Amino acid sequence: MNASVPLHPEPIYSAPPALSPMKGVALALALLVASPAAGAQSAAPVPNRPAATPSTRTPAEQTAFTRGHALMAEFLALKVERLWNAFTPDVQAQYGSLAGFTAFRKTGFEQYGKETRVVRERTFTQGGEALYVRSSIYEKFPDQVWAFVMGFTGEKITSFGVLLEDERTDDPVALGDPVALGD
């Protein structure tokens, strides 16, 4: 998960996303399968195991949860240096520099506002990475759930990305209402 492509046509921030085409799509599908809101996606590939709960997490998943939770708290508080230092050089290269990554975070804050609610946090293992996923709602878009994903390989973050996980509106198109689509 070291190359860069968007997982959603409208990325949360204007900086480059951080997931490779193949693994990024697989991760997005895994998130949909692991998401209760996406029960209709049963044909999608399932991660190696369902999202881990505290009692079923492997040691690597528990470490990813603990570190991911702490690093996200700092990231949300606009403190990005520790997260930046945990990135592999490939992930860092997607943002160019610490200043570029800081600008990425500040732009996201300006566009989306503060996190207002954590929908859930989870971990699972896929492709040798222990993934920490934090799904949250932000003040300027209260009908959208955004998933921040950190992939840990050992002590380093080998993947970092953001994707729209769920849109909670009454819009018939968002719900897939065939009548609204014009039979």
Summary of the structure (lengths in Angstrom):
residues: 183
radius of gyration: 16.1
end to end distance: 39.5
largest distance: 52.1
contacts: 545
relative contact order: 0.19
helix: 37%
strand: 28%
